[in-house]
């Protein structure tokens, strides 16, 4: 099977961020997500057990697992993996983890600095005890890896849950949406994620199926500190000029949710009812005028000699991002603010200037809103009070927005009808080759 993904991972190391929702194919986590967002044991023999005070979790491991090289899996491998996390780039994601230790060969205890009710969701991280190589316990092993170009996986014949029926999976990394679509037309791919505007063109193509996924994928324009994007009145005004329903219709072919708050629809129980920015161009103009953003004869605004111009970066070849920015630019122009779309390489998007960003998490509000600097709500353990805390965080964002949330986009996939086993799942932000339509490839089979 040959699939294409827009985003190439910088590394195949889970401790460096590979496969953030699990389903890494090369590696297994202690637990894994199911389509409804529930967790089930993977390398663990049962679900993790919390201490009464919530400050530690104990995991009992399966005893029938081996790595690709034939070595046995045990608690030391888990400890080594999470010790690497504590010393690596994911440290901020695992901010609550203070220590991990083996109680015996089949039992691991995680110590937390404070209770964190969503901790078990972090244990989808693939177990990889050493930084070098790609030796894992997963259903596939790596036979070729050309960073930025291609990844080839071969079925692991001794996988503890049984060898996959797909003997080989090739992932080609193709950042340009149009190029992936053409490869599908030419019969060179068995599947790929495409923006809805392109995927819809395959709806009647013989031998291909288009499937749409809900996704915790909030698309927003970041507004970093600066004379234009850091101005509080500018930030509020820009949030008031976007017709988000029309934007979803035009830029996303209707495959998305019109929203002005950064919490995905999948986490609706944590959202403040009715909290949103309504379309109000007159109010936006009044805010800008009161803050000293005066309009010239041509309508273009400036303040203290600084023109209201906002370049917005987005990944080159990402058509949905391009179209969302185009819609945002038209809206901003109605109040005298010029927005320009700036296509750049993904690794050049550093956050220093305004960017079209993809944020969110379909399973946990603390991860979905981590970019807001959530430090209080994430520690609340009572379910009812946790919802109250995140509603308060939503209100705080609306009072002083640091971005313009444009929409929550759905994800569309085009899949060749040569395979059985597809099951829908709620996606995370963006699409990659580990989650989305491909989350359970190890259970697929040729027709």
C-alpha beads as a LAMMPS data file, in Angstrom:
LAMMPS data file: protein, C-alpha beads

447 atoms
446 bonds

1 atom types
1 bond types

-500.0 500.0 xlo xhi
-500.0 500.0 ylo yhi
-500.0 500.0 zlo zhi

Masses

1 110.0

Atoms # bond

1 1 1 0.000 0.000 0.000
2 1 1 1.268 3.472 -0.884
3 1 1 -0.074 6.571 0.852
4 1 1 1.040 10.194 0.854
5 1 1 1.228 12.676 3.711
6 1 1 1.733 16.426 3.575
7 1 1 3.963 16.670 6.624
8 1 1 7.213 14.756 6.950
9 1 1 8.366 14.083 10.509
10 1 1 11.748 15.476 11.456
11 1 1 12.422 12.306 13.420
12 1 1 10.957 8.839 13.977
13 1 1 11.540 9.144 17.717
14 1 1 8.384 9.400 19.879
15 1 1 10.420 11.218 22.543
16 1 1 11.045 13.931 19.941
17 1 1 7.354 14.255 19.022
18 1 1 6.734 11.457 16.510
19 1 1 3.107 10.186 16.420
20 1 1 1.697 12.493 19.140
21 1 1 -1.647 10.638 19.301
22 1 1 -0.013 7.222 19.346
23 1 1 -0.671 4.670 16.591
24 1 1 2.977 5.019 15.568
25 1 1 2.964 1.657 13.715
26 1 1 6.665 1.175 14.535
27 1 1 6.146 1.508 18.287
28 1 1 3.346 0.768 20.738
29 1 1 2.303 2.905 23.670
30 1 1 1.268 1.650 27.067
31 1 1 -2.300 2.530 26.057
32 1 1 -3.971 3.513 22.793
33 1 1 -6.920 5.633 21.739
34 1 1 -10.050 4.116 20.264
35 1 1 -12.389 5.877 17.789
36 1 1 -14.688 7.219 20.499
37 1 1 -11.813 8.788 22.414
38 1 1 -11.614 6.076 25.065
39 1 1 -8.331 4.425 25.991
40 1 1 -7.554 0.736 26.025
41 1 1 -4.412 -1.131 27.111
42 1 1 -1.699 -1.759 24.526
43 1 1 1.673 -2.679 26.062
44 1 1 -0.048 -2.409 29.434
45 1 1 -1.911 -5.461 30.708
46 1 1 -4.687 -3.203 31.996
47 1 1 -5.478 0.478 32.251
48 1 1 -3.163 2.530 34.514
49 1 1 -4.265 2.709 38.155
50 1 1 -4.075 6.041 40.021
51 1 1 -3.121 6.443 43.663
52 1 1 -5.809 7.773 45.980
53 1 1 -4.231 11.244 45.959
54 1 1 -3.801 11.268 42.157
55 1 1 -0.065 11.930 42.429
56 1 1 1.092 8.617 40.988
57 1 1 -0.065 6.037 38.446
58 1 1 0.899 2.368 38.356
59 1 1 1.025 0.341 35.139
60 1 1 1.278 -3.434 34.889
61 1 1 2.845 -4.630 31.632
62 1 1 2.106 -7.461 29.237
63 1 1 4.563 -10.336 29.408
64 1 1 4.349 -11.565 25.810
65 1 1 5.905 -8.657 23.908
66 1 1 9.200 -8.578 22.044
67 1 1 10.987 -5.875 20.106
68 1 1 11.650 -6.196 16.387
69 1 1 15.162 -7.481 17.139
70 1 1 13.745 -10.294 19.293
71 1 1 14.685 -8.837 22.679
72 1 1 12.091 -8.982 25.453
73 1 1 10.089 -5.926 26.500
74 1 1 9.969 -5.079 30.208
75 1 1 9.656 -2.240 32.704
76 1 1 13.207 -0.998 32.147
77 1 1 12.280 -0.111 28.553
78 1 1 9.373 2.021 29.750
79 1 1 11.529 3.765 32.335
80 1 1 14.254 4.485 29.772
81 1 1 11.686 5.894 27.322
82 1 1 10.150 8.305 29.808
83 1 1 13.516 9.317 31.253
84 1 1 14.387 10.428 27.722
85 1 1 11.133 12.405 27.649
86 1 1 12.070 14.158 30.894
87 1 1 15.350 15.265 29.312
88 1 1 14.019 16.058 25.837
89 1 1 11.845 18.386 23.751
90 1 1 8.569 16.938 25.100
91 1 1 9.371 17.968 28.671
92 1 1 6.810 20.802 28.598
93 1 1 4.072 18.400 27.448
94 1 1 4.921 16.119 30.373
95 1 1 5.263 19.044 32.791
96 1 1 3.569 17.116 35.610
97 1 1 5.821 14.029 35.424
98 1 1 8.501 14.157 38.113
99 1 1 9.827 10.589 38.014
100 1 1 9.285 7.118 36.603
101 1 1 10.628 3.891 38.081
102 1 1 10.319 0.140 37.762
103 1 1 8.791 -1.625 40.762
104 1 1 9.643 -4.965 39.163
105 1 1 10.119 -6.311 35.626
106 1 1 6.392 -6.038 34.889
107 1 1 5.355 -2.940 36.868
108 1 1 6.074 0.757 36.373
109 1 1 5.137 3.697 38.571
110 1 1 4.848 7.268 37.325
111 1 1 5.244 9.989 39.969
112 1 1 3.556 13.358 39.351
113 1 1 4.318 16.757 40.830
114 1 1 0.567 17.308 41.205
115 1 1 -2.613 15.453 40.252
116 1 1 -3.370 15.555 36.540
117 1 1 -6.574 13.739 35.528
118 1 1 -5.654 13.480 31.838
119 1 1 -2.292 11.814 32.481
120 1 1 -3.234 8.434 31.009
121 1 1 -3.805 10.070 27.612
122 1 1 -0.099 10.896 27.492
123 1 1 0.809 7.221 27.779
124 1 1 -0.009 6.630 24.105
125 1 1 3.616 7.680 23.558
126 1 1 5.493 4.960 21.693
127 1 1 7.973 3.040 23.828
128 1 1 11.490 3.493 22.465
129 1 1 14.134 3.118 25.169
130 1 1 17.105 4.419 23.154
131 1 1 17.438 7.389 20.826
132 1 1 19.269 5.501 18.094
133 1 1 17.576 3.368 15.462
134 1 1 13.915 2.401 15.094
135 1 1 13.717 -0.824 17.100
136 1 1 10.174 -0.938 18.471
137 1 1 7.434 -3.361 19.450
138 1 1 4.896 -2.200 16.855
139 1 1 3.182 -4.045 13.999
140 1 1 5.616 -2.611 11.430
141 1 1 9.362 -2.181 11.256
142 1 1 11.312 0.311 9.181
143 1 1 13.048 -0.946 6.048
144 1 1 13.784 2.446 4.468
145 1 1 13.721 6.011 5.754
146 1 1 14.595 8.971 3.557
147 1 1 13.877 12.033 5.731
148 1 1 11.519 14.418 3.993
149 1 1 10.854 11.990 1.131
150 1 1 9.817 8.448 1.986
151 1 1 9.229 5.918 4.760
152 1 1 8.866 2.199 4.007
153 1 1 7.419 -0.154 6.616
154 1 1 7.407 -3.959 6.563
155 1 1 4.971 -6.075 8.567
156 1 1 6.484 -7.433 11.783
157 1 1 5.829 -11.164 11.435
158 1 1 6.257 -11.823 15.169
159 1 1 3.960 -9.022 16.346
160 1 1 2.325 -10.085 19.597
161 1 1 -1.201 -9.387 18.291
162 1 1 -0.555 -11.175 14.998
163 1 1 1.224 -10.127 11.824
164 1 1 -0.515 -7.382 9.788
165 1 1 -2.127 -8.497 6.531
166 1 1 -0.700 -5.475 4.701
167 1 1 2.819 -6.741 4.134
168 1 1 4.318 -3.367 3.235
169 1 1 3.290 0.273 3.620
170 1 1 5.114 3.058 1.795
171 1 1 4.566 6.636 2.909
172 1 1 5.576 9.353 0.470
173 1 1 5.884 12.857 1.890
174 1 1 4.339 15.307 -0.564
175 1 1 3.686 18.756 0.943
176 1 1 1.841 20.193 -2.060
177 1 1 -1.909 19.452 -2.066
178 1 1 -2.261 19.625 -5.858
179 1 1 0.621 17.199 -6.337
180 1 1 -0.950 14.616 -4.016
181 1 1 -4.236 14.945 -5.897
182 1 1 -2.491 14.386 -9.227
183 1 1 -0.681 11.311 -7.908
184 1 1 -4.077 9.880 -6.955
185 1 1 -5.458 10.635 -10.426
186 1 1 -2.452 8.911 -11.970
187 1 1 -3.033 5.774 -9.884
188 1 1 0.279 6.136 -8.041
189 1 1 -1.258 6.336 -4.560
190 1 1 -3.696 4.212 -2.582
191 1 1 -4.664 7.079 -0.321
192 1 1 -3.975 10.614 0.810
193 1 1 -5.451 13.438 2.841
194 1 1 -6.621 16.343 0.687
195 1 1 -8.354 19.647 1.382
196 1 1 -12.105 19.278 0.943
197 1 1 -12.077 21.505 -2.134
198 1 1 -9.855 18.951 -3.912
199 1 1 -11.234 15.773 -2.322
200 1 1 -14.739 16.559 -3.564
201 1 1 -13.467 16.151 -7.122
202 1 1 -12.923 12.426 -6.481
203 1 1 -16.455 11.748 -5.206
204 1 1 -17.536 10.094 -8.463
205 1 1 -14.176 8.597 -9.462
206 1 1 -14.418 4.855 -9.987
207 1 1 -12.359 2.816 -7.540
208 1 1 -11.882 5.647 -5.048
209 1 1 -13.780 6.587 -1.898
210 1 1 -13.857 9.983 -0.183
211 1 1 -14.261 9.919 3.602
212 1 1 -14.637 12.927 5.889
213 1 1 -13.428 13.047 9.483
214 1 1 -14.334 15.407 12.276
215 1 1 -11.146 16.846 13.730
216 1 1 -9.958 18.713 16.783
217 1 1 -8.168 20.986 14.319
218 1 1 -8.703 24.663 15.084
219 1 1 -7.287 26.986 12.431
220 1 1 -6.361 30.416 13.679
221 1 1 -4.259 33.418 12.770
222 1 1 -1.774 34.031 15.573
223 1 1 -1.321 37.658 16.621
224 1 1 2.072 37.990 18.321
225 1 1 3.234 41.059 20.200
226 1 1 4.073 43.992 17.958
227 1 1 2.819 47.458 16.982
228 1 1 -0.010 46.067 14.828
229 1 1 -0.817 42.494 15.874
230 1 1 -0.120 43.185 19.547
231 1 1 -2.563 46.084 19.791
232 1 1 -5.568 44.996 21.950
233 1 1 -8.070 47.008 19.889
234 1 1 -6.707 45.549 16.652
235 1 1 -6.996 42.033 18.051
236 1 1 -10.615 42.500 19.088
237 1 1 -11.553 44.289 15.869
238 1 1 -10.152 41.526 13.672
239 1 1 -12.190 38.968 15.605
240 1 1 -15.364 40.947 14.884
241 1 1 -15.042 41.211 11.092
242 1 1 -14.913 37.548 10.037
243 1 1 -18.064 35.857 8.737
244 1 1 -16.995 32.404 9.840
245 1 1 -19.966 30.537 8.395
246 1 1 -19.223 31.950 4.961
247 1 1 -15.531 31.184 5.425
248 1 1 -16.244 27.504 6.142
249 1 1 -18.486 27.353 3.086
250 1 1 -15.986 28.945 0.705
251 1 1 -12.551 27.925 1.994
252 1 1 -13.419 24.477 3.370
253 1 1 -16.223 23.434 1.000
254 1 1 -18.495 23.273 4.039
255 1 1 -16.338 20.605 5.734
256 1 1 -15.760 22.328 9.031
257 1 1 -17.290 24.138 11.982
258 1 1 -17.674 27.908 12.197
259 1 1 -16.163 28.901 15.537
260 1 1 -14.414 31.864 17.118
261 1 1 -13.144 30.076 20.235
262 1 1 -10.111 27.781 20.359
263 1 1 -11.791 24.734 21.919
264 1 1 -12.674 21.919 19.463
265 1 1 -16.303 20.827 19.121
266 1 1 -15.334 17.356 20.383
267 1 1 -14.763 18.980 23.793
268 1 1 -18.037 20.902 23.866
269 1 1 -18.667 20.074 27.534
270 1 1 -15.753 22.363 28.451
271 1 1 -16.943 25.303 26.335
272 1 1 -18.765 28.331 27.685
273 1 1 -22.301 28.227 26.201
274 1 1 -22.851 31.109 23.811
275 1 1 -19.290 32.392 24.149
276 1 1 -18.170 33.712 20.770
277 1 1 -17.313 36.737 18.683
278 1 1 -20.299 37.793 16.581
279 1 1 -19.894 39.534 13.236
280 1 1 -19.992 43.292 13.929
281 1 1 -18.077 45.410 11.414
282 1 1 -19.382 48.702 12.817
283 1 1 -18.131 47.831 16.286
284 1 1 -14.751 46.824 14.837
285 1 1 -14.384 50.186 13.086
286 1 1 -15.295 52.042 16.271
287 1 1 -12.692 50.102 18.274
288 1 1 -9.970 50.927 15.766
289 1 1 -10.900 54.604 15.608
290 1 1 -10.933 54.903 19.401
291 1 1 -7.484 53.282 19.594
292 1 1 -5.992 55.762 17.115
293 1 1 -6.044 53.625 13.973
294 1 1 -7.147 56.327 11.550
295 1 1 -8.244 55.671 7.978
296 1 1 -6.681 57.545 5.044
297 1 1 -8.633 58.590 1.963
298 1 1 -8.132 55.130 0.440
299 1 1 -9.484 53.480 3.600
300 1 1 -6.123 52.063 4.724
301 1 1 -5.554 52.548 8.448
302 1 1 -2.401 53.583 10.266
303 1 1 -1.403 54.593 13.790
304 1 1 1.537 56.838 14.657
305 1 1 2.887 56.300 11.162
306 1 1 2.612 52.495 11.344
307 1 1 0.349 51.086 8.603
308 1 1 -2.177 48.405 9.537
309 1 1 -0.549 45.705 7.430
310 1 1 -0.334 42.082 8.590
311 1 1 1.631 39.480 6.597
312 1 1 0.347 36.003 7.529
313 1 1 2.608 33.025 6.950
314 1 1 1.303 29.600 5.995
315 1 1 2.844 26.324 4.756
316 1 1 3.550 26.460 1.047
317 1 1 1.243 24.128 -0.873
318 1 1 -1.457 24.100 1.847
319 1 1 -4.538 25.144 -0.123
320 1 1 -6.934 25.216 2.836
321 1 1 -4.583 27.549 4.720
322 1 1 -4.231 29.746 1.650
323 1 1 -7.993 29.979 1.174
324 1 1 -8.657 30.664 4.857
325 1 1 -6.170 33.535 4.822
326 1 1 -7.727 34.893 1.624
327 1 1 -11.123 34.989 3.333
328 1 1 -9.610 36.597 6.416
329 1 1 -7.896 39.201 4.231
330 1 1 -11.186 40.149 2.563
331 1 1 -12.811 40.549 5.975
332 1 1 -9.945 42.644 7.371
333 1 1 -10.040 44.911 4.322
334 1 1 -13.582 45.993 5.237
335 1 1 -12.136 47.870 8.224
336 1 1 -8.984 49.177 6.524
337 1 1 -6.516 46.473 7.575
338 1 1 -4.363 44.900 4.871
339 1 1 -3.618 41.188 5.270
340 1 1 -1.236 39.440 2.890
341 1 1 -0.697 35.683 2.532
342 1 1 2.955 34.611 2.712
343 1 1 3.651 30.981 1.699
344 1 1 6.784 29.643 3.404
345 1 1 8.364 26.280 4.173
346 1 1 6.864 24.618 7.246
347 1 1 10.121 24.711 9.165
348 1 1 10.306 28.478 8.598
349 1 1 7.122 29.058 10.612
350 1 1 8.627 30.075 13.941
351 1 1 5.786 32.021 15.582
352 1 1 7.662 35.317 15.497
353 1 1 5.142 36.818 13.069
354 1 1 1.449 36.235 12.341
355 1 1 0.805 32.712 11.046
356 1 1 -2.093 30.475 10.092
357 1 1 -1.732 27.846 12.800
358 1 1 -3.375 24.494 13.414
359 1 1 -3.964 23.831 17.117
360 1 1 -6.174 21.624 19.231
361 1 1 -6.632 18.145 20.629
362 1 1 -9.766 16.009 20.227
363 1 1 -9.417 14.249 23.577
364 1 1 -8.323 16.660 26.304
365 1 1 -8.882 20.404 26.899
366 1 1 -5.575 20.928 28.698
367 1 1 -3.669 19.826 25.614
368 1 1 -6.059 21.644 23.264
369 1 1 -5.487 24.945 25.073
370 1 1 -1.865 24.510 26.135
371 1 1 -0.835 27.355 23.796
372 1 1 -2.865 29.739 25.996
373 1 1 -0.577 29.060 28.941
374 1 1 -3.180 27.069 30.870
375 1 1 -1.615 26.550 34.308
376 1 1 -4.628 26.482 36.647
377 1 1 -7.457 24.645 34.888
378 1 1 -5.243 21.700 33.959
379 1 1 -4.689 20.865 37.645
380 1 1 -8.397 20.668 38.566
381 1 1 -9.362 17.051 39.241
382 1 1 -13.108 17.207 39.942
383 1 1 -14.888 16.703 36.565
384 1 1 -17.559 19.344 37.179
385 1 1 -15.068 21.902 38.463
386 1 1 -12.753 21.088 35.583
387 1 1 -15.469 22.108 33.128
388 1 1 -16.029 25.320 35.112
389 1 1 -12.303 26.109 34.978
390 1 1 -12.088 25.689 31.204
391 1 1 -15.188 27.778 30.658
392 1 1 -13.494 30.527 32.643
393 1 1 -10.399 30.150 30.469
394 1 1 -12.580 30.532 27.369
395 1 1 -14.088 33.741 28.761
396 1 1 -10.621 35.085 29.519
397 1 1 -9.550 34.432 25.929
398 1 1 -12.603 36.240 24.552
399 1 1 -11.881 39.226 26.786
400 1 1 -8.304 39.514 25.528
401 1 1 -7.785 37.422 22.372
402 1 1 -4.254 36.742 21.169
403 1 1 -5.386 35.217 17.872
404 1 1 -8.261 35.152 15.410
405 1 1 -9.852 31.716 15.381
406 1 1 -11.264 31.224 11.888
407 1 1 -12.770 27.734 11.882
408 1 1 -12.443 24.160 13.002
409 1 1 -11.643 22.263 9.857
410 1 1 -12.656 18.721 9.032
411 1 1 -10.277 16.370 7.247
412 1 1 -10.971 14.600 3.971
413 1 1 -9.237 11.469 2.718
414 1 1 -9.320 9.798 -0.668
415 1 1 -8.795 6.025 -0.430
416 1 1 -8.515 3.431 -3.175
417 1 1 -11.100 0.663 -2.798
418 1 1 -8.527 -2.138 -2.723
419 1 1 -8.598 -2.581 1.039
420 1 1 -10.883 -3.487 3.916
421 1 1 -10.545 -2.389 7.527
422 1 1 -11.066 1.373 7.387
423 1 1 -12.692 2.788 10.539
424 1 1 -13.352 6.499 11.133
425 1 1 -11.785 8.302 14.061
426 1 1 -11.727 11.886 15.309
427 1 1 -8.562 13.519 14.005
428 1 1 -6.157 15.806 15.796
429 1 1 -4.682 19.039 14.438
430 1 1 -3.282 18.539 10.963
431 1 1 -2.957 15.199 9.200
432 1 1 -0.072 12.757 9.183
433 1 1 0.601 9.128 8.282
434 1 1 0.043 7.710 11.775
435 1 1 -3.434 8.953 12.729
436 1 1 -6.572 9.915 10.812
437 1 1 -7.686 7.392 8.200
438 1 1 -4.495 5.387 8.781
439 1 1 -4.707 4.948 12.568
440 1 1 -5.478 1.204 12.354
441 1 1 -3.653 0.193 9.145
442 1 1 -2.302 -2.889 10.908
443 1 1 -5.848 -4.335 10.806
444 1 1 -6.465 -3.604 7.107
445 1 1 -6.394 -6.343 4.489
446 1 1 -6.419 -6.554 0.683
447 1 1 -9.839 -7.165 -0.848

Bonds

1 1 1 2
2 1 2 3
3 1 3 4
4 1 4 5
5 1 5 6
6 1 6 7
7 1 7 8
8 1 8 9
9 1 9 10
10 1 10 11
11 1 11 12
12 1 12 13
13 1 13 14
14 1 14 15
15 1 15 16
16 1 16 17
17 1 17 18
18 1 18 19
19 1 19 20
20 1 20 21
21 1 21 22
22 1 22 23
23 1 23 24
24 1 24 25
25 1 25 26
26 1 26 27
27 1 27 28
28 1 28 29
29 1 29 30
30 1 30 31
31 1 31 32
32 1 32 33
33 1 33 34
34 1 34 35
35 1 35 36
36 1 36 37
37 1 37 38
38 1 38 39
39 1 39 40
40 1 40 41
41 1 41 42
42 1 42 43
43 1 43 44
44 1 44 45
45 1 45 46
46 1 46 47
47 1 47 48
48 1 48 49
49 1 49 50
50 1 50 51
51 1 51 52
52 1 52 53
53 1 53 54
54 1 54 55
55 1 55 56
56 1 56 57
57 1 57 58
58 1 58 59
59 1 59 60
60 1 60 61
61 1 61 62
62 1 62 63
63 1 63 64
64 1 64 65
65 1 65 66
66 1 66 67
67 1 67 68
68 1 68 69
69 1 69 70
70 1 70 71
71 1 71 72
72 1 72 73
73 1 73 74
74 1 74 75
75 1 75 76
76 1 76 77
77 1 77 78
78 1 78 79
79 1 79 80
80 1 80 81
81 1 81 82
82 1 82 83
83 1 83 84
84 1 84 85
85 1 85 86
86 1 86 87
87 1 87 88
88 1 88 89
89 1 89 90
90 1 90 91
91 1 91 92
92 1 92 93
93 1 93 94
94 1 94 95
95 1 95 96
96 1 96 97
97 1 97 98
98 1 98 99
99 1 99 100
100 1 100 101
101 1 101 102
102 1 102 103
103 1 103 104
104 1 104 105
105 1 105 106
106 1 106 107
107 1 107 108
108 1 108 109
109 1 109 110
110 1 110 111
111 1 111 112
112 1 112 113
113 1 113 114
114 1 114 115
115 1 115 116
116 1 116 117
117 1 117 118
118 1 118 119
119 1 119 120
120 1 120 121
121 1 121 122
122 1 122 123
123 1 123 124
124 1 124 125
125 1 125 126
126 1 126 127
127 1 127 128
128 1 128 129
129 1 129 130
130 1 130 131
131 1 131 132
132 1 132 133
133 1 133 134
134 1 134 135
135 1 135 136
136 1 136 137
137 1 137 138
138 1 138 139
139 1 139 140
140 1 140 141
141 1 141 142
142 1 142 143
143 1 143 144
144 1 144 145
145 1 145 146
146 1 146 147
147 1 147 148
148 1 148 149
149 1 149 150
150 1 150 151
151 1 151 152
152 1 152 153
153 1 153 154
154 1 154 155
155 1 155 156
156 1 156 157
157 1 157 158
158 1 158 159
159 1 159 160
160 1 160 161
161 1 161 162
162 1 162 163
163 1 163 164
164 1 164 165
165 1 165 166
166 1 166 167
167 1 167 168
168 1 168 169
169 1 169 170
170 1 170 171
171 1 171 172
172 1 172 173
173 1 173 174
174 1 174 175
175 1 175 176
176 1 176 177
177 1 177 178
178 1 178 179
179 1 179 180
180 1 180 181
181 1 181 182
182 1 182 183
183 1 183 184
184 1 184 185
185 1 185 186
186 1 186 187
187 1 187 188
188 1 188 189
189 1 189 190
190 1 190 191
191 1 191 192
192 1 192 193
193 1 193 194
194 1 194 195
195 1 195 196
196 1 196 197
197 1 197 198
198 1 198 199
199 1 199 200
200 1 200 201
201 1 201 202
202 1 202 203
203 1 203 204
204 1 204 205
205 1 205 206
206 1 206 207
207 1 207 208
208 1 208 209
209 1 209 210
210 1 210 211
211 1 211 212
212 1 212 213
213 1 213 214
214 1 214 215
215 1 215 216
216 1 216 217
217 1 217 218
218 1 218 219
219 1 219 220
220 1 220 221
221 1 221 222
222 1 222 223
223 1 223 224
224 1 224 225
225 1 225 226
226 1 226 227
227 1 227 228
228 1 228 229
229 1 229 230
230 1 230 231
231 1 231 232
232 1 232 233
233 1 233 234
234 1 234 235
235 1 235 236
236 1 236 237
237 1 237 238
238 1 238 239
239 1 239 240
240 1 240 241
241 1 241 242
242 1 242 243
243 1 243 244
244 1 244 245
245 1 245 246
246 1 246 247
247 1 247 248
248 1 248 249
249 1 249 250
250 1 250 251
251 1 251 252
252 1 252 253
253 1 253 254
254 1 254 255
255 1 255 256
256 1 256 257
257 1 257 258
258 1 258 259
259 1 259 260
260 1 260 261
261 1 261 262
262 1 262 263
263 1 263 264
264 1 264 265
265 1 265 266
266 1 266 267
267 1 267 268
268 1 268 269
269 1 269 270
270 1 270 271
271 1 271 272
272 1 272 273
273 1 273 274
274 1 274 275
275 1 275 276
276 1 276 277
277 1 277 278
278 1 278 279
279 1 279 280
280 1 280 281
281 1 281 282
282 1 282 283
283 1 283 284
284 1 284 285
285 1 285 286
286 1 286 287
287 1 287 288
288 1 288 289
289 1 289 290
290 1 290 291
291 1 291 292
292 1 292 293
293 1 293 294
294 1 294 295
295 1 295 296
296 1 296 297
297 1 297 298
298 1 298 299
299 1 299 300
300 1 300 301
301 1 301 302
302 1 302 303
303 1 303 304
304 1 304 305
305 1 305 306
306 1 306 307
307 1 307 308
308 1 308 309
309 1 309 310
310 1 310 311
311 1 311 312
312 1 312 313
313 1 313 314
314 1 314 315
315 1 315 316
316 1 316 317
317 1 317 318
318 1 318 319
319 1 319 320
320 1 320 321
321 1 321 322
322 1 322 323
323 1 323 324
324 1 324 325
325 1 325 326
326 1 326 327
327 1 327 328
328 1 328 329
329 1 329 330
330 1 330 331
331 1 331 332
332 1 332 333
333 1 333 334
334 1 334 335
335 1 335 336
336 1 336 337
337 1 337 338
338 1 338 339
339 1 339 340
340 1 340 341
341 1 341 342
342 1 342 343
343 1 343 344
344 1 344 345
345 1 345 346
346 1 346 347
347 1 347 348
348 1 348 349
349 1 349 350
350 1 350 351
351 1 351 352
352 1 352 353
353 1 353 354
354 1 354 355
355 1 355 356
356 1 356 357
357 1 357 358
358 1 358 359
359 1 359 360
360 1 360 361
361 1 361 362
362 1 362 363
363 1 363 364
364 1 364 365
365 1 365 366
366 1 366 367
367 1 367 368
368 1 368 369
369 1 369 370
370 1 370 371
371 1 371 372
372 1 372 373
373 1 373 374
374 1 374 375
375 1 375 376
376 1 376 377
377 1 377 378
378 1 378 379
379 1 379 380
380 1 380 381
381 1 381 382
382 1 382 383
383 1 383 384
384 1 384 385
385 1 385 386
386 1 386 387
387 1 387 388
388 1 388 389
389 1 389 390
390 1 390 391
391 1 391 392
392 1 392 393
393 1 393 394
394 1 394 395
395 1 395 396
396 1 396 397
397 1 397 398
398 1 398 399
399 1 399 400
400 1 400 401
401 1 401 402
402 1 402 403
403 1 403 404
404 1 404 405
405 1 405 406
406 1 406 407
407 1 407 408
408 1 408 409
409 1 409 410
410 1 410 411
411 1 411 412
412 1 412 413
413 1 413 414
414 1 414 415
415 1 415 416
416 1 416 417
417 1 417 418
418 1 418 419
419 1 419 420
420 1 420 421
421 1 421 422
422 1 422 423
423 1 423 424
424 1 424 425
425 1 425 426
426 1 426 427
427 1 427 428
428 1 428 429
429 1 429 430
430 1 430 431
431 1 431 432
432 1 432 433
433 1 433 434
434 1 434 435
435 1 435 436
436 1 436 437
437 1 437 438
438 1 438 439
439 1 439 440
440 1 440 441
441 1 441 442
442 1 442 443
443 1 443 444
444 1 444 445
445 1 445 446
446 1 446 447
